[in-house]
C-alpha cells in the first residue's frame, strides 16, 4: 500500500479507531509530511492540541520515509481491524 492510499483509507474506515490509534496516526502523518515538530507546545488547558502536539513531537528524529512506512503499516492494521466502507 502506498502512503497516498493509506491517507485515503484511513478516512474510510468502518469504525472510528481508539483515541490512542488516532493520535499515533496523526503523529506519523505530520512527521511524514512536515518532518520534526515545528510548533510551540499548546497551553495547559488545550488538552486536544497538547495530545496532538505530543503525538507529533514524540516522532522527532524519525525520517519522513520512516514515518511514511510506519503510517502505512498502522493504517493497514486499522483496516484489518475495522474494515473499509
N, C-alpha and C positions, 0 to 999 in steps of 0.2 A: 504494500500500500504506500502511495506517495504521501508526502506531507500535505499537499493541497487536498487530496482525497480525504485524509484524516480530518482536516479542518471542516470539510463539508459533512462528513459522517457524524462528527460529534454534535452537530446541530440537529441531527435527525434520529437520535436515539429514542427508543420506545418509552423509556422512563428517565426521570431525572436522577443522575448519579448522586451519591452521598456528597456532602459538602467537602469532605477531605479530598475526594476524587476530583471534584470541580476545581478546587484550589490547586491541586497538582497539575491538572491540565492547563489552567490559566498560567501558572508559573513557567511551565515548559513552553507554552505558546509565546509568552513575552520574551523569554530567553532566546527562543529560536528566531523571532522576528526582529527584536530590538538589540539583544545582547544583554550585557550586565545592566542591572537596575540603575537608572539614571535620574530617579526622582527622590525627593525628600520623603522620609517616613511620615505617614499621616499622623494626625493628632491622636491622643489617647482615647478620645471618645468616638473616633471614626473606626468602629470595630470592623466593618466590612472592608474598608480601604486598607486598614492595617493588616488584616489577614491576607488580602491580595498582595500587598507590598511584601510581606514576609514570604509568601509563596514564591514570588519572583526573585527577591533578594537572596533567598536560600539557594538559588541556582548559580550564584555569582561564580565565575571562573569556568563554567561549563561552556564549551564552544557552541556556536549556533548549530553546527551539524550534529553534534551530540544531542543537543536539545531537540532537534527535529526528529531524530531517530527515537529518542525516549518518548516524545509526544505520540509518534505513530504507534509505538508499542503499547502505550497506555490506552489510546483510543481503540486499538484492536481488542484489548482486554475488555473495555467497556462495551464495545459492540457485541462481543461474545456473551457478556453478562446480561445486557439489556435488549439486544437486537435493534434493528433499524425499522423505521416507519415504512 
